[in-house]
């Protein structure tokens, strides 16, 4: 269906305006409400460098708009509120031979032309009692078993119910059910699937997709320096997963700190696959002044690689711009450096570079081990004050070479601006 490119924004603008007129007479409902409009101009160029690549280049340019409204809550023992989000993506430049960056929605049939525009509107009802909140509708979780992807023009969204509780001091509990996903380059709510790219070696039976993902768990802040968490995530009929995380940070004196981030995930099948994986990751960061030095190690063991919801992000420490180094039996490490230019009198300007290398991937009987390396560099600037406050520029550059996947050189240029409405 051809979409009027401004229809979702106009619809949500009407909703936001109506709230100010018809909201219940609750100071919290009105005064705690907030709305903003984010504009993203996104250019992406991905060169495929391997010999006889099916596509030599993916290159697209697009403009996105994200309108968010989050209400406060009505008065009473059970407060009621709602959140809305309107998403619109507009094609600025694309062609069938260069589509597929993930920025734009494409036709399902060949030639896969990017559509001129696409979009969606999401609504969430929320109920609050004491320090617990139940949300039903459009969700964007950032939890170990399910992390929404926001690495392109528009963010990924999910449909379901999510209960969050903070009744016990320093303890956060989560419980939820998801039945549909709207991918970052789509306007359709679809069933859930497991990611099986690279050399995951995940074999599915009759169950290819699922309409139920259950998650639950919690995080406890033992001290200001130490926190632990346990979460469960299960894609019905495909896989079950248990995730444990320990984070510790302590000061080494003025302007210095050392942070340890340890992660373990145990994944098994749920009757309709062969998922069998243990994933371990350890990340250590030393900060001194404006400098950050990070080293990490990650290993996979079991009959398959790491399992997670297709299209989403995951909890692996080596999930970076292109790869996540979560293939069967893969061992990988990373070195990273960060710098904050605020130390030189330029607040808002940051720099990051890292290098990752993975090996020991099981490519199958009679084949040598799989190997991959990836290099990333990010430079970002966000205006901190004045008329252009929240105006941001970012350049993301990456290269990867592998004998189990594509050889890629990639650039992403992102210009963004967030306008607070109230």
N, C-alpha and C positions, 0 to 999 in steps of 0.2 A: 504494500500500500504506500502510495506516495505521501510523504509527510510534509506538511507545511513547516518549514524550518523554525518558525518562531512560535508554533502552537503550544509546546510544553511550557515555554517561558511565559507566554501570555496567560496560560491557565494558572500557573503557579503565582504569577503576579496578582492575579485576581484573588487567589486564595489568601495570599499574604495581606492584601488590602482588606479583604472581608474580615479577617481576624481582628483587625483593629476596630471594626464596627460591631461585630456580633459576638465577640468572645465573652464568656461568663464574667461577671463582675468580681474578678479576683485579681488583686494587685500582683500576686505571684505569677499568675498565668500571663499577664501582660508584661509586667516589668522584667520577668525572667526570660521572655521571648527574645530571640535574636534571628536575624536574617542577613544573608550576604550573597553577593553574586560574584562568582569567580570566572574570569575569562582566561582561556589557554590558547595560545597560538603555538602549534606543534609541528615542527619539520623533522622527518626521520628519513635517513638514507642508510640502507643496509646493502653492502656489496658482498656477493657470494664469490669467494676467491678460489674455490676448489675446481679442478679440471672437470669439464663436462657438466657443470652445474645446470640444473633444469631451468633456473632463472638467474640471470646475471646480476640483477639488481632489484631491490624493492625500495621505492622512493615515493613518499607522499607528504602532502602539506595540508593542514586542516586547522579550523578554528572551532574551539569548543566553548560552551557556556554551561556553568553549573550553578543553579539557583537553589539555595538551601533555606528552609525556615524551620526552626525548632522552637516550639512553644514552651512556656512554663507549665505549671500544674494548677488545677483548680483547688480550692480550699476543701478541707474535710479529711477524714481518716484515710480515704483513698483518693488521691489526686489523679485527675485525668488530663491528658495533653495529647498533642499529636505533632509529628514531624513530617515535612514534605521535602522532596527533592525533584528538581526538573533538570534533565540532561539533554543537550542538543549538540550534535556534531555536524559541521558544515565542510564539505570538500572545497579546498582551494586549488589543489593540483594533484592529479593522479591519472594513471593510464593502465589498461589491462595488463601490459607486460611489466609493470612496475608496482602492482598492487600487492597487498598482503603484509603490510607493516603492522597491522593491528590497530591503526588509527581510525579506520573507517569501516563501516558496514559494506560488505561486498555482495554482489548477486551470487546465488547458490550455483547457477549454471555457468559454464564456460561460454565466452570469455568472462572471467570474474571481474567485472567492472565495479569500481567503488561507487556507491550511491551518492547522490548529490548532498543528501542530508539524512540524518537519522536521529532518533531521540526517544525518551521515555519519561514518564512521571511516576514517582514512587510515593506512597503514603504509609505512615506508621502510626498506629495508635499506641499510647503508652499509659500505664497505670503505675502509680507510686504509692506504697504504703511503708511508713517508717523509712528505712534506708534500703528498701528493695524496690526494683523497677522491672516491670514486665513490658516488653515491646513486641508488637505483633504487626507484621507487614514487611516493608522494605528494610533490610538490615545490611550493615557493612561491618562485620565482626573483625576484630584484630586480636585473635586468640590463637595460641599455639596450634590447635587442630584445624583452624580455619582462618586464614588471613586474606581479606579481600585485596585484589590487585588494583593498584592505582598508578600504573607505570606508563599509561598512554594518554590519549586525549580525554577520555571519560573514565570514571571509576567503575569497577565491577560491583554489582549489587546482588543480594540474595533475598529470597522470600521465605519467611518462617516466623518463629517465636523464640524470644530470648529473655530469660530471667536472670537478672544480675542482683546480687545481694551483698550488702556491706554491714550487716547487723552486728557482727563481731568485730571489735577493734582490730585493725591490721589484717583482717581476713576478707578476701574478695572471692565470692563464689559465683559460678556461671552454670547455667543449664539451658539447653536449647534444642530446637529441631528445625532443620532447613529442608525444603522440598523442591525449590527451583533456584536457578541461577540465571542472571542476565549478564552475559559476558561484556567486556569493555568495548567490543566492536559490534555490538548487537542491540536490538530492541525487542528481543523475544525472550520470554521466560522458558527455560529449557530444563529437562531432567539433568541430574548430576552424573558425572562420569569420573573415572580415575585417570590421572595423567599417565601416559605410557610411552613417552618419547625417548629418544636416545637408546640406551641398552638397559632399560628397566627389566625387560624379560617377564613382564606381567602377562599372564595368560588368563583370559576371561572365558567363562562357560556360557551358558545361555543368558546370563544377566550382564548386559552391556552398560546399562544406565540404571539409575535408582532415583526414587522420589522421596528418599528419607536419609538425611544425615543427622545423627544424634551427637551432641557434644555436651560435656560437663566436666567440672573440675574447679580448682581454686588456686589462689596464690596467697601466701602468708608472709608478711613483712616482720621477721623475727627481731631485727634491729634496723636502724637507719642504713646499716651497711650490708645486711644479709637478707635475702628473700629466697623462698623456694616455691615451686608450683608443681602441680600434677593435673593433667588434663587427659580426658578420653575423647576420641573421635571415631565414629563408625559409619561407614557408607554401607547401608543395608544391602546384604547379599554380595558384597565385594570385599571390603576389608574392615578390620578393627585395629585401633591404634592407641597406645598408651605413651604419653609424653611427660618427661620429668625435666625440670630446669632448676639450676642453682646459680644464683648471681651474688657475688660478693665484691664489695668495693671498699677500699680503705685509703685514708690519706697518708702520704709519705712526707708530709711537711708542706710548707706554704707553696701553693701552685703545683703540687705534685699528687698524683693518685695512681692506684693500680686496681684494675677491674678484672675479675675472672667470671666467665660465663660458660657454664657446663650444661650440655643438653644430651638427653638420651631418649630415643623413641623405639618402641617395640611394636612391630606391625605384623598381623597375621591375616589369613583369609577369613571371609565370613560365608563360606559355602559356595561362592560362585567365582572363585579365582584361585591363583596359586601364591598370593601375596605372602611373603616370608622375609622380613627384613629387620635387622637391628642397625640403628644409625646412632653414632656417637660423634659429638662435636665439642671442641674446647676452644674458646676464644679469650685471649689475654691482651689487655690494653693498658699501656703506660702513658700517662699524660704529664707533661711538664710545660707549664705556661700555655702558649698557643699551639703546642705540638702534641700530636697523638701518634703513638707507635703501636701497631696491633699485629699479633701473630695468631694463627689459628690452624687447627688440625681437625679433619673430619674423616670418618671411615664408615663404610657400608659392609655388612655381612649378611649372609642368608641366601636363599634361592632367587630373590628378586631385588630390585632397587627400591628406593623409598617411594611410598604411595601417598598421594594427596589429591585433592579435588582439582580436576583439570581446569585451567584458566586462572586459578588462584595463586597466591604466593604460599610459601611453606616456612617451617621453622628451622630449616637447615642453616648452619652458620655460613656455609659457602654458597648460598643463594645470592647471585650477583646479577649484573646487567643482562647477560645472555644465558649462562649456565647455572646449574645448582650442584653439580658434581655428585648427584645422587644415584648413579648407575650401579648395577649389580657388582658387588665386591670392590667398588672404587675407593681408593685412598687419596686424599687431597689435602693441600695446605695452602695458606695464604699469608702474605705480608702486606701491610697497609700503612699508609702515612696520611695524616690529616693536619691541616693548618688553618687557624682562624686569624684572618687579617685584622681583627679588632685590635690585636696587639700592636699593629702598626698604624693605628688610628683610622682604620677603614672597617667599621662595624657592618656586618651583613655580608661581607665577602669571605667565602670559604673555598678551600681546595682539598681534594682527596685523590689519591692514586693508590692502586693495589695490583698485586700480581698473584694469580692462583695457578696451581699445577695439580693435575690429577692423573693417576695411573692405576694399574692392576684391574682394569675393567674386564669382565668376562665377555668376550666377543663371540664365544661359541667354540665348539670342538675344532681343533686343528688350526685356530687363528691365534695370532700374537695378542698380547694384552692391549687393551684400549688405553689411549692417552689423550689428554686435553690440557691446553693451557689458555688462560684468559687474562688480559690486561685491561683495567678500567681507569678512567680519569674523569672527575667531575669538577667543574668550576661553576660556582653559583654566587649571585649577588641579589640581595633583597633590600630595597630602600627602607630605612628604619624610621624616618620621620618626614614631615612636610607634606605637600600636596600629593606626592607620588608614593606615600607610605604604602607598603605591601606590593609594590611593583617589583617583579622578579625576573631575572635572566639566568638561564642555566644552559650549559653545554656539557653533554655527556658523550664521551668517546670510549669505544671498546674495540678490541680485536681478540679473536679466538682462532685457534688452530687445533684440529683433532683428526684422529683416524676412525672416529665413531659417529661423527656428525659433520655439519657444514663448517667450512672455513669462512669467517665473517669479519669484515671491517664495518664498523657502525658509528654513526653520529646522530645525536638527537639535540635539537636546538629548541628550547622552550621559553616562551615569553608569557608571563602570567601576571594577572592583576586581580586582587580581591577587594571588592567594594562593599564595605559594611552598609547595610540598608537601615538597620537599627539594632 
